[in-house]
Amino acid sequence: MEKIAIFVDVQNVYYTTKEKYRANFDYNQFWYVATQGREVIQANAYAIASNDPKQRQFHHILRGVGFNVELKPFIQRRDGSAKGDWDVGIASMRLSGQKRSTPLY
């Protein structure tokens, strides 16, 4: 059986799906399709930490689907700009020699 790892940048998936398709991304359907006939050895969903009850509930749902949810703080700068993306973090975690698998992005 093929071994896979799944890495999801939650914010990028959310905004891309919303803006391009005017829809919500179905993580349950994604998991079903992506894992069929494969062994998941690692599944990380990278998201932004929040005190918003809806966001926290969403993180809980992702865990229920099968993801390990990695949270990063949202940083609001004095100049009004914000930082909260995971792009470099995901790449560095992947390159740090985590479990061997066929990555499925």
Biopython code that builds the backbone (N, CA, C, O; Angstrom):
import numpy as np
from Bio.PDB.StructureBuilder import StructureBuilder

atoms = [
    (1, "MET", "N", (0.842, -1.178, 0.000)),
    (1, "MET", "CA", (0.000, 0.000, 0.000)),
    (1, "MET", "C", (0.894, 1.250, 0.000)),
    (1, "MET", "O", (1.875, 1.324, 0.740)),
    (2, "GLU", "N", (0.544, 2.208, -0.825)),
    (2, "GLU", "CA", (1.308, 3.447, -0.903)),
    (2, "GLU", "C", (1.146, 4.250, 0.381)),
    (2, "GLU", "O", (0.038, 4.404, 0.894)),
    (3, "LYS", "N", (2.267, 4.760, 0.895)),
    (3, "LYS", "CA", (2.249, 5.600, 2.086)),
    (3, "LYS", "C", (2.285, 7.055, 1.645)),
    (3, "LYS", "O", (3.088, 7.436, 0.793)),
    (4, "ILE", "N", (1.403, 7.869, 2.234)),
    (4, "ILE", "CA", (1.338, 9.278, 1.851)),
    (4, "ILE", "C", (1.366, 10.181, 3.082)),
    (4, "ILE", "O", (1.055, 9.763, 4.197)),
    (5, "ALA", "N", (1.745, 11.418, 2.840)),
    (5, "ALA", "CA", (1.646, 12.495, 3.817)),
    (5, "ALA", "C", (0.827, 13.608, 3.163)),
    (5, "ALA", "O", (0.981, 13.883, 1.973)),
    (6, "ILE", "N", (-0.024, 14.230, 3.931)),
    (6, "ILE", "CA", (-0.879, 15.303, 3.420)),
    (6, "ILE", "C", (-0.559, 16.570, 4.206)),
    (6, "ILE", "O", (-0.529, 16.555, 5.437)),
    (7, "PHE", "N", (-0.321, 17.661, 3.491)),
    (7, "PHE", "CA", (-0.026, 18.941, 4.107)),
    (7, "PHE", "C", (-0.990, 19.969, 3.524)),
    (7, "PHE", "O", (-0.993, 20.190, 2.313)),
    (8, "VAL", "N", (-1.799, 20.593, 4.357)),
    (8, "VAL", "CA", (-2.807, 21.543, 3.884)),
    (8, "VAL", "C", (-2.588, 22.904, 4.536)),
    (8, "VAL", "O", (-2.558, 23.018, 5.761)),
    (9, "ASP", "N", (-2.438, 23.922, 3.718)),
    (9, "ASP", "CA", (-2.397, 25.303, 4.195)),
    (9, "ASP", "C", (-3.849, 25.779, 4.220)),
    (9, "ASP", "O", (-4.397, 26.170, 3.190)),
    (10, "VAL", "N", (-4.456, 25.746, 5.381)),
    (10, "VAL", "CA", (-5.899, 25.969, 5.532)),
    (10, "VAL", "C", (-6.334, 27.330, 4.988)),
    (10, "VAL", "O", (-7.331, 27.407, 4.270)),
    (11, "GLN", "N", (-5.612, 28.399, 5.312)),
    (11, "GLN", "CA", (-6.011, 29.732, 4.860)),
    (11, "GLN", "C", (-5.953, 29.838, 3.340)),
    (11, "GLN", "O", (-6.868, 30.391, 2.729)),
    (12, "ASN", "N", (-4.899, 29.321, 2.721)),
    (12, "ASN", "CA", (-4.802, 29.387, 1.261)),
    (12, "ASN", "C", (-5.901, 28.587, 0.589)),
    (12, "ASN", "O", (-6.474, 29.039, -0.403)),
    (13, "VAL", "N", (-6.207, 27.406, 1.108)),
    (13, "VAL", "CA", (-7.286, 26.595, 0.542)),
    (13, "VAL", "C", (-8.619, 27.324, 0.690)),
    (13, "VAL", "O", (-9.417, 27.367, -0.246)),
    (14, "TYR", "N", (-8.853, 27.895, 1.867)),
    (14, "TYR", "CA", (-10.121, 28.603, 2.122)),
    (14, "TYR", "C", (-10.317, 29.758, 1.140)),
    (14, "TYR", "O", (-11.343, 29.844, 0.466)),
    (15, "TYR", "N", (-9.323, 30.642, 1.069)),
    (15, "TYR", "CA", (-9.489, 31.832, 0.223)),
    (15, "TYR", "C", (-9.472, 31.506, -1.258)),
    (15, "TYR", "O", (-10.194, 32.143, -2.025)),
    (16, "THR", "N", (-8.685, 30.551, -1.684)),
    (16, "THR", "CA", (-8.668, 30.162, -3.092)),
    (16, "THR", "C", (-10.011, 29.576, -3.503)),
    (16, "THR", "O", (-10.559, 29.936, -4.545)),
    (17, "THR", "N", (-10.537, 28.677, -2.687)),
    (17, "THR", "CA", (-11.826, 28.049, -2.996)),
    (17, "THR", "C", (-12.948, 29.079, -2.995)),
    (17, "THR", "O", (-13.818, 29.066, -3.865)),
    (18, "LYS", "N", (-12.919, 29.969, -2.009)),
    (18, "LYS", "CA", (-13.961, 30.991, -1.895)),
    (18, "LYS", "C", (-13.919, 31.962, -3.069)),
    (18, "LYS", "O", (-14.954, 32.259, -3.667)),
    (19, "GLU", "N", (-12.721, 32.461, -3.405)),
    (19, "GLU", "CA", (-12.600, 33.466, -4.455)),
    (19, "GLU", "C", (-12.760, 32.889, -5.862)),
    (19, "GLU", "O", (-13.423, 33.485, -6.711)),
    (20, "LYS", "N", (-12.155, 31.735, -6.101)),
    (20, "LYS", "CA", (-12.172, 31.167, -7.456)),
    (20, "LYS", "C", (-13.476, 30.428, -7.770)),
    (20, "LYS", "O", (-13.999, 30.522, -8.880)),
    (21, "TYR", "N", (-13.995, 29.690, -6.778)),
    (21, "TYR", "CA", (-15.165, 28.840, -7.041)),
    (21, "TYR", "C", (-16.420, 29.278, -6.302)),
    (21, "TYR", "O", (-17.493, 28.711, -6.506)),
    (22, "ARG", "N", (-16.289, 30.290, -5.441)),
    (22, "ARG", "CA", (-17.427, 30.752, -4.626)),
    (22, "ARG", "C", (-18.064, 29.576, -3.883)),
    (22, "ARG", "O", (-19.284, 29.412, -3.868)),
    (23, "ALA", "N", (-17.212, 28.775, -3.275)),
    (23, "ALA", "CA", (-17.674, 27.564, -2.582)),
    (23, "ALA", "C", (-16.814, 27.324, -1.344)),
    (23, "ALA", "O", (-15.798, 27.987, -1.133)),
    (24, "ASN", "N", (-17.242, 26.370, -0.541)),
    (24, "ASN", "CA", (-16.464, 25.919, 0.606)),
    (24, "ASN", "C", (-15.727, 24.645, 0.226)),
    (24, "ASN", "O", (-16.220, 23.851, -0.576)),
    (25, "PHE", "N", (-14.557, 24.452, 0.797)),
    (25, "PHE", "CA", (-13.774, 23.253, 0.551)),
    (25, "PHE", "C", (-14.276, 22.146, 1.466)),
    (25, "PHE", "O", (-14.416, 22.356, 2.671)),
    (26, "ASP", "N", (-14.548, 20.973, 0.910)),
    (26, "ASP", "CA", (-15.066, 19.846, 1.679)),
    (26, "ASP", "C", (-13.906, 18.945, 2.108)),
    (26, "ASP", "O", (-13.454, 18.095, 1.341)),
    (27, "TYR", "N", (-13.432, 19.138, 3.337)),
    (27, "TYR", "CA", (-12.287, 18.365, 3.832)),
    (27, "TYR", "C", (-12.611, 16.886, 3.977)),
    (27, "TYR", "O", (-11.730, 16.045, 3.793)),
    (28, "ASN", "N", (-13.856, 16.549, 4.305)),
    (28, "ASN", "CA", (-14.235, 15.134, 4.403)),
    (28, "ASN", "C", (-14.131, 14.452, 3.042)),
    (28, "ASN", "O", (-13.603, 13.345, 2.938)),
    (29, "GLN", "N", (-14.625, 15.101, 2.014)),
    (29, "GLN", "CA", (-14.552, 14.541, 0.663)),
    (29, "GLN", "C", (-13.100, 14.463, 0.194)),
    (29, "GLN", "O", (-12.684, 13.472, -0.407)),
    (30, "PHE", "N", (-12.336, 15.515, 0.476)),
    (30, "PHE", "CA", (-10.924, 15.507, 0.124)),
    (30, "PHE", "C", (-10.220, 14.317, 0.768)),
    (30, "PHE", "O", (-9.472, 13.599, 0.106)),
    (31, "TRP", "N", (-10.462, 14.111, 2.067)),
    (31, "TRP", "CA", (-9.818, 13.003, 2.797)),
    (31, "TRP", "C", (-10.205, 11.664, 2.175)),
    (31, "TRP", "O", (-9.362, 10.788, 1.981)),
    (32, "TYR", "N", (-11.484, 11.519, 1.867)),
    (32, "TYR", "CA", (-11.974, 10.272, 1.277)),
    (32, "TYR", "C", (-11.256, 9.971, -0.042)),
    (32, "TYR", "O", (-10.785, 8.853, -0.251)),
    (33, "VAL", "N", (-11.174, 10.956, -0.919)),
    (33, "VAL", "CA", (-10.554, 10.762, -2.231)),
    (33, "VAL", "C", (-9.041, 10.582, -2.103)),
    (33, "VAL", "O", (-8.463, 9.699, -2.735)),
    (34, "ALA", "N", (-8.409, 11.412, -1.292)),
    (34, "ALA", "CA", (-6.946, 11.402, -1.197)),
    (34, "ALA", "C", (-6.392, 10.150, -0.536)),
    (34, "ALA", "O", (-5.274, 9.729, -0.832)),
    (35, "THR", "N", (-7.171, 9.556, 0.355)),
    (35, "THR", "CA", (-6.637, 8.433, 1.137)),
    (35, "THR", "C", (-7.098, 7.065, 0.652)),
    (35, "THR", "O", (-6.656, 6.043, 1.176)),
    (36, "GLN", "N", (-7.965, 7.037, -0.326)),
    (36, "GLN", "CA", (-8.482, 5.758, -0.808)),
    (36, "GLN", "C", (-7.350, 4.870, -1.314)),
    (36, "GLN", "O", (-6.635, 5.228, -2.250)),
    (37, "GLY", "N", (-7.198, 3.706, -0.683)),
    (37, "GLY", "CA", (-6.180, 2.753, -1.085)),
    (37, "GLY", "C", (-4.771, 3.158, -0.669)),
    (37, "GLY", "O", (-3.793, 2.597, -1.164)),
    (38, "ARG", "N", (-4.662, 4.117, 0.225)),
    (38, "ARG", "CA", (-3.355, 4.594, 0.664)),
    (38, "ARG", "C", (-3.290, 4.596, 2.187)),
    (38, "ARG", "O", (-4.310, 4.684, 2.871)),
    (39, "GLU", "N", (-2.073, 4.497, 2.697)),
    (39, "GLU", "CA", (-1.857, 4.581, 4.139)),
    (39, "GLU", "C", (-1.342, 5.975, 4.465)),
    (39, "GLU", "O", (-0.295, 6.391, 3.968)),
    (40, "VAL", "N", (-2.077, 6.690, 5.298)),
    (40, "VAL", "CA", (-1.671, 8.034, 5.702)),
    (40, "VAL", "C", (-0.725, 7.903, 6.887)),
    (40, "VAL", "O", (-1.105, 7.421, 7.954)),
    (41, "ILE", "N", (0.513, 8.340, 6.683)),
    (41, "ILE", "CA", (1.459, 8.271, 7.802)),
    (41, "ILE", "C", (1.593, 9.619, 8.493)),
    (41, "ILE", "O", (2.111, 9.708, 9.606)),
    (42, "GLN", "N", (1.125, 10.667, 7.826)),
    (42, "GLN", "CA", (1.154, 11.998, 8.419)),
    (42, "GLN", "C", (0.142, 12.859, 7.685)),
    (42, "GLN", "O", (0.061, 12.818, 6.457)),
    (43, "ALA", "N", (-0.629, 13.639, 8.432)),
    (43, "ALA", "CA", (-1.590, 14.559, 7.831)),
    (43, "ALA", "C", (-1.647, 15.813, 8.692)),
    (43, "ALA", "O", (-2.182, 15.799, 9.801)),
    (44, "ASN", "N", (-1.094, 16.881, 8.171)),
    (44, "ASN", "CA", (-1.067, 18.135, 8.913)),
    (44, "ASN", "C", (-1.901, 19.190, 8.206)),
    (44, "ASN", "O", (-1.823, 19.354, 6.988)),
    (45, "ALA", "N", (-2.702, 19.904, 8.993)),
    (45, "ALA", "CA", (-3.440, 21.067, 8.511)),
    (45, "ALA", "C", (-2.858, 22.271, 9.239)),
    (45, "ALA", "O", (-2.884, 22.329, 10.468)),
    (46, "TYR", "N", (-2.340, 23.219, 8.495)),
    (46, "TYR", "CA", (-1.679, 24.391, 9.057)),
    (46, "TYR", "C", (-2.666, 25.549, 9.046)),
    (46, "TYR", "O", (-3.152, 25.951, 7.989)),
    (47, "ALA", "N", (-2.962, 26.085, 10.232)),
    (47, "ALA", "CA", (-3.971, 27.127, 10.366)),
    (47, "ALA", "C", (-3.471, 28.227, 11.302)),
    (47, "ALA", "O", (-2.391, 28.132, 11.884)),
    (48, "ILE", "N", (-4.281, 29.260, 11.427)),
    (48, "ILE", "CA", (-3.965, 30.387, 12.287)),
    (48, "ILE", "C", (-4.762, 30.252, 13.584)),
    (48, "ILE", "O", (-5.966, 29.996, 13.564)),
    (49, "ALA", "N", (-4.073, 30.428, 14.707)),
    (49, "ALA", "CA", (-4.722, 30.349, 16.016)),
    (49, "ALA", "C", (-5.737, 31.484, 16.150)),
    (49, "ALA", "O", (-5.521, 32.590, 15.656)),
    (50, "SER", "N", (-6.838, 31.188, 16.823)),
    (50, "SER", "CA", (-7.890, 32.180, 16.987)),
    (50, "SER", "C", (-8.686, 31.895, 18.256)),
    (50, "SER", "O", (-8.812, 30.748, 18.687)),
    (51, "ASN", "N", (-9.213, 32.954, 18.839)),
    (51, "ASN", "CA", (-10.117, 32.792, 19.978)),
    (51, "ASN", "C", (-11.567, 32.747, 19.529)),
    (51, "ASN", "O", (-12.469, 32.563, 20.347)),
    (52, "ASP", "N", (-11.792, 32.911, 18.248)),
    (52, "ASP", "CA", (-13.147, 32.861, 17.692)),
    (52, "ASP", "C", (-13.698, 31.444, 17.837)),
    (52, "ASP", "O", (-13.086, 30.494, 17.351)),
    (53, "PRO", "N", (-14.843, 31.291, 18.497)),
    (53, "PRO", "CA", (-15.412, 29.951, 18.706)),
    (53, "PRO", "C", (-15.641, 29.168, 17.408)),
    (53, "PRO", "O", (-15.472, 27.948, 17.389)),
    (54, "LYS", "N", (-16.021, 29.851, 16.328)),
    (54, "LYS", "CA", (-16.245, 29.156, 15.051)),
    (54, "LYS", "C", (-14.938, 28.609, 14.490)),
    (54, "LYS", "O", (-14.903, 27.502, 13.954)),
    (55, "GLN", "N", (-13.862, 29.388, 14.613)),
    (55, "GLN", "CA", (-12.558, 28.922, 14.138)),
    (55, "GLN", "C", (-12.077, 27.736, 14.968)),
    (55, "GLN", "O", (-11.557, 26.760, 14.429)),
    (56, "ARG", "N", (-12.254, 27.830, 16.272)),
    (56, "ARG", "CA", (-11.833, 26.739, 17.152)),
    (56, "ARG", "C", (-12.638, 25.472, 16.857)),
    (56, "ARG", "O", (-12.091, 24.370, 16.888)),
    (57, "GLN", "N", (-13.924, 25.623, 16.573)),
    (57, "GLN", "CA", (-14.755, 24.484, 16.199)),
    (57, "GLN", "C", (-14.274, 23.884, 14.880)),
    (57, "GLN", "O", (-14.238, 22.663, 14.726)),
    (58, "PHE", "N", (-13.907, 24.736, 13.937)),
    (58, "PHE", "CA", (-13.392, 24.264, 12.659)),
    (58, "PHE", "C", (-12.105, 23.465, 12.857)),
    (58, "PHE", "O", (-11.924, 22.424, 12.225)),
    (59, "HIS", "N", (-11.217, 23.935, 13.717)),
    (59, "HIS", "CA", (-9.978, 23.192, 14.014)),
    (59, "HIS", "C", (-10.316, 21.820, 14.593)),
    (59, "HIS", "O", (-9.666, 20.824, 14.276)),
    (60, "HIS", "N", (-11.330, 21.781, 15.438)),
    (60, "HIS", "CA", (-11.771, 20.507, 16.021)),
    (60, "HIS", "C", (-12.298, 19.570, 14.925)),
    (60, "HIS", "O", (-12.028, 18.369, 14.954)),
    (61, "ILE", "N", (-13.036, 20.108, 13.977)),
    (61, "ILE", "CA", (-13.552, 19.313, 12.855)),
    (61, "ILE", "C", (-12.401, 18.740, 12.038)),
    (61, "ILE", "O", (-12.435, 17.573, 11.648)),
    (62, "LEU", "N", (-11.382, 19.557, 11.777)),
    (62, "LEU", "CA", (-10.214, 19.066, 11.034)),
    (62, "LEU", "C", (-9.556, 17.901, 11.763)),
    (62, "LEU", "O", (-9.132, 16.931, 11.136)),
    (63, "ARG", "N", (-9.472, 17.998, 13.082)),
    (63, "ARG", "CA", (-8.905, 16.889, 13.867)),
    (63, "ARG", "C", (-9.776, 15.643, 13.716)),
    (63, "ARG", "O", (-9.255, 14.531, 13.623)),
    (64, "GLY", "N", (-11.081, 15.820, 13.691)),
    (64, "GLY", "CA", (-11.997, 14.704, 13.519)),
    (64, "GLY", "C", (-11.863, 14.032, 12.166)),
    (64, "GLY", "O", (-12.054, 12.822, 12.045)),
    (65, "VAL", "N", (-11.537, 14.812, 11.154)),
    (65, "VAL", "CA", (-11.328, 14.261, 9.812)),
    (65, "VAL", "C", (-10.095, 13.368, 9.807)),
    (65, "VAL", "O", (-10.054, 12.355, 9.108)),
    (66, "GLY", "N", (-9.074, 13.756, 10.602)),
    (66, "GLY", "CA", (-7.851, 12.962, 10.663)),
    (66, "GLY", "C", (-6.573, 13.780, 10.659)),
    (66, "GLY", "O", (-5.476, 13.222, 10.686)),
    (67, "PHE", "N", (-6.706, 15.098, 10.626)),
    (67, "PHE", "CA", (-5.543, 15.971, 10.573)),
    (67, "PHE", "C", (-4.986, 16.276, 11.961)),
    (67, "PHE", "O", (-5.723, 16.380, 12.941)),
    (68, "ASN", "N", (-3.675, 16.415, 12.011)),
    (68, "ASN", "CA", (-3.011, 17.034, 13.144)),
    (68, "ASN", "C", (-3.025, 18.524, 12.809)),
    (68, "ASN", "O", (-2.479, 18.924, 11.781)),
    (69, "VAL", "N", (-3.631, 19.345, 13.648)),
    (69, "VAL", "CA", (-3.759, 20.770, 13.355)),
    (69, "VAL", "C", (-2.607, 21.527, 14.008)),
    (69, "VAL", "O", (-2.448, 21.525, 15.229)),
    (70, "GLU", "N", (-1.815, 22.168, 13.166)),
    (70, "GLU", "CA", (-0.697, 22.996, 13.626)),
    (70, "GLU", "C", (-1.174, 24.447, 13.571)),
    (70, "GLU", "O", (-1.652, 24.913, 12.537)),
    (71, "LEU", "N", (-1.040, 25.159, 14.698)),
    (71, "LEU", "CA", (-1.514, 26.537, 14.761)),
    (71, "LEU", "C", (-0.352, 27.513, 14.889)),
    (71, "LEU", "O", (0.637, 27.255, 15.576)),
    (72, "LYS", "N", (-0.504, 28.639, 14.207)),
    (72, "LYS", "CA", (0.486, 29.703, 14.248)),
    (72, "LYS", "C", (-0.258, 30.981, 14.643)),
    (72, "LYS", "O", (-1.385, 31.197, 14.198)),
    (73, "PRO", "N", (0.357, 31.829, 15.474)),
    (73, "PRO", "CA", (-0.362, 33.047, 15.880)),
    (73, "PRO", "C", (-0.547, 34.023, 14.727)),
    (73, "PRO", "O", (0.289, 34.121, 13.828)),
    (74, "PHE", "N", (-1.649, 34.732, 14.776)),
    (74, "PHE", "CA", (-1.927, 35.800, 13.820)),
    (74, "PHE", "C", (-1.266, 37.054, 14.371)),
    (74, "PHE", "O", (-1.496, 37.421, 15.523)),
    (75, "ILE", "N", (-0.456, 37.707, 13.567)),
    (75, "ILE", "CA", (0.272, 38.890, 14.029)),
    (75, "ILE", "C", (-0.242, 40.115, 13.292)),
    (75, "ILE", "O", (-0.140, 40.206, 12.069)),
    (76, "GLN", "N", (-0.796, 41.058, 14.048)),
    (76, "GLN", "CA", (-1.256, 42.332, 13.488)),
    (76, "GLN", "C", (-0.184, 43.373, 13.788)),
    (76, "GLN", "O", (0.115, 43.640, 14.952)),
    (77, "ARG", "N", (0.386, 43.954, 12.756)),
    (77, "ARG", "CA", (1.452, 44.935, 12.928)),
    (77, "ARG", "C", (0.872, 46.334, 13.161)),
    (77, "ARG", "O", (-0.282, 46.601, 12.828)),
    (78, "ARG", "N", (1.677, 47.208, 13.729)),
    (78, "ARG", "CA", (1.246, 48.587, 14.013)),
    (78, "ARG", "C", (0.837, 49.341, 12.761)),
    (78, "ARG", "O", (-0.039, 50.205, 12.801)),
    (79, "ASP", "N", (1.482, 49.004, 11.642)),
    (79, "ASP", "CA", (1.164, 49.716, 10.399)),
    (79, "ASP", "C", (-0.122, 49.210, 9.748)),
    (79, "ASP", "O", (-0.509, 49.689, 8.682)),
    (80, "GLY", "N", (-0.789, 48.236, 10.392)),
    (80, "GLY", "CA", (-2.046, 47.707, 9.866)),
    (80, "GLY", "C", (-1.893, 46.441, 9.059)),
    (80, "GLY", "O", (-2.873, 45.741, 8.808)),
    (81, "SER", "N", (-0.678, 46.138, 8.649)),
    (81, "SER", "CA", (-0.467, 44.899, 7.908)),
    (81, "SER", "C", (-0.544, 43.713, 8.861)),
    (81, "SER", "O", (-0.464, 43.877, 10.078)),
    (82, "ALA", "N", (-0.697, 42.546, 8.311)),
    (82, "ALA", "CA", (-0.846, 41.343, 9.131)),
    (82, "ALA", "C", (0.018, 40.228, 8.577)),
    (82, "ALA", "O", (0.336, 40.186, 7.388)),
    (83, "LYS", "N", (0.388, 39.327, 9.472)),
    (83, "LYS", "CA", (1.160, 38.150, 9.074)),
    (83, "LYS", "C", (0.556, 36.953, 9.769)),
    (83, "LYS", "O", (0.236, 37.010, 10.957)),
    (84, "GLY", "N", (0.402, 35.891, 9.049)),
    (84, "GLY", "CA", (-0.147, 34.690, 9.638)),
    (84, "GLY", "C", (-0.012, 33.512, 8.703)),
    (84, "GLY", "O", (-0.602, 32.456, 8.932)),
    (85, "ASP", "N", (0.767, 33.690, 7.644)),
    (85, "ASP", "CA", (0.858, 32.628, 6.650)),
    (85, "ASP", "C", (1.842, 31.543, 7.084)),
    (85, "ASP", "O", (2.734, 31.778, 7.899)),
    (86, "TRP", "N", (1.658, 30.368, 6.528)),
    (86, "TRP", "CA", (2.440, 29.184, 6.865)),
    (86, "TRP", "C", (3.397, 28.768, 5.757)),
    (86, "TRP", "O", (4.079, 27.755, 5.909)),
    (87, "ASP", "N", (3.479, 29.493, 4.665)),
    (87, "ASP", "CA", (4.230, 29.038, 3.490)),
    (87, "ASP", "C", (5.634, 28.529, 3.827)),
    (87, "ASP", "O", (5.976, 27.395, 3.493)),
    (88, "VAL", "N", (6.439, 29.350, 4.478)),
    (88, "VAL", "CA", (7.809, 28.961, 4.800)),
    (88, "VAL", "C", (7.807, 27.857, 5.858)),
    (88, "VAL", "O", (8.626, 26.941, 5.800)),
    (89, "GLY", "N", (6.899, 27.941, 6.814)),
    (89, "GLY", "CA", (6.826, 26.923, 7.865)),
    (89, "GLY", "C", (6.536, 25.537, 7.323)),
    (89, "GLY", "O", (7.138, 24.560, 7.767)),
    (90, "ILE", "N", (5.626, 25.438, 6.374)),
    (90, "ILE", "CA", (5.285, 24.145, 5.780)),
    (90, "ILE", "C", (6.494, 23.591, 5.027)),
    (90, "ILE", "O", (6.831, 22.415, 5.159)),
    (91, "ALA", "N", (7.134, 24.440, 4.246)),
    (91, "ALA", "CA", (8.300, 23.988, 3.470)),
    (91, "ALA", "C", (9.424, 23.532, 4.386)),
    (91, "ALA", "O", (10.035, 22.492, 4.140)),
    (92, "SER", "N", (9.707, 24.292, 5.438)),
    (92, "SER", "CA", (10.801, 23.913, 6.323)),
    (92, "SER", "C", (10.488, 22.643, 7.099)),
    (92, "SER", "O", (11.388, 21.840, 7.344)),
    (93, "MET", "N", (9.230, 22.442, 7.491)),
    (93, "MET", "CA", (8.861, 21.209, 8.183)),
    (93, "MET", "C", (9.019, 20.018, 7.257)),
    (93, "MET", "O", (9.473, 18.955, 7.680)),
    (94, "ARG", "N", (8.651, 20.185, 6.010)),
    (94, "ARG", "CA", (8.749, 19.093, 5.037)),
    (94, "ARG", "C", (10.212, 18.742, 4.766)),
    (94, "ARG", "O", (10.556, 17.570, 4.612)),
    (95, "LEU", "N", (11.051, 19.738, 4.710)),
    (95, "LEU", "CA", (12.462, 19.517, 4.427)),
    (95, "LEU", "C", (13.256, 19.052, 5.647)),
    (95, "LEU", "O", (14.405, 18.629, 5.516)),
    (96, "SER", "N", (12.653, 19.130, 6.825)),
    (96, "SER", "CA", (13.381, 18.794, 8.042)),
    (96, "SER", "C", (13.538, 17.292, 8.255)),
    (96, "SER", "O", (14.045, 16.860, 9.290)),
    (97, "GLY", "N", (13.108, 16.501, 7.284)),
    (97, "GLY", "CA", (13.320, 15.060, 7.371)),
    (97, "GLY", "C", (12.228, 14.316, 8.107)),
    (97, "GLY", "O", (12.497, 13.322, 8.782)),
    (98, "GLN", "N", (10.997, 14.787, 7.983)),
    (98, "GLN", "CA", (9.900, 14.057, 8.606)),
    (98, "GLN", "C", (9.723, 12.720, 7.906)),
    (98, "GLN", "O", (10.389, 12.439, 6.910)),
    (99, "LYS", "N", (8.831, 11.905, 8.425)),
    (99, "LYS", "CA", (8.619, 10.530, 7.959)),
    (99, "LYS", "C", (8.638, 10.416, 6.443)),
    (99, "LYS", "O", (8.137, 11.294, 5.740)),
    (100, "ARG", "N", (9.210, 9.344, 5.948)),
    (100, "ARG", "CA", (9.295, 9.107, 4.505)),
    (100, "ARG", "C", (7.924, 8.704, 3.968)),
    (100, "ARG", "O", (7.244, 7.834, 4.512)),
    (101, "SER", "N", (7.552, 9.362, 2.893)),
    (101, "SER", "CA", (6.271, 9.084, 2.273)),
    (101, "SER", "C", (6.234, 9.752, 0.915)),
    (101, "SER", "O", (7.144, 10.496, 0.547)),
    (102, "THR", "N", (5.179, 9.481, 0.181)),
    (102, "THR", "CA", (4.912, 10.192, -1.049)),
    (102, "THR", "C", (4.042, 11.377, -0.640)),
    (102, "THR", "O", (2.900, 11.181, -0.225)),
    (103, "PRO", "N", (4.566, 12.618, -0.750)),
    (103, "PRO", "CA", (3.752, 13.741, -0.321)),
    (103, "PRO", "C", (2.544, 13.950, -1.229)),
    (103, "PRO", "O", (2.651, 13.839, -2.450)),
    (104, "LEU", "N", (1.419, 14.248, -0.638)),
    (104, "LEU", "CA", (0.189, 14.533, -1.367)),
    (104, "LEU", "C", (-0.251, 15.905, -0.913)),
    (104, "LEU", "O", (-0.699, 16.073, 0.222)),
    (105, "TYR", "N", (-0.128, 16.889, -1.788)),
    (105, "TYR", "CA", (-0.437, 18.280, -1.420)),
    (105, "TYR", "C", (-1.805, 18.643, -1.896)),
    (105, "TYR", "O", (-2.253, 19.770, -1.685)),
]
sb = StructureBuilder()
sb.init_structure("model")
sb.init_model(0)
sb.init_chain("A")
sb.init_seg("    ")
for serial, (resi, resn, name, xyz) in enumerate(atoms, 1):
    if name == "N":
        sb.init_residue(resn, " ", resi, " ")
    sb.init_atom(name, np.array(xyz, "f"), 0.0, 1.0, " ", f" {name:<3s}", serial, name[0])
structure = sb.get_structure()
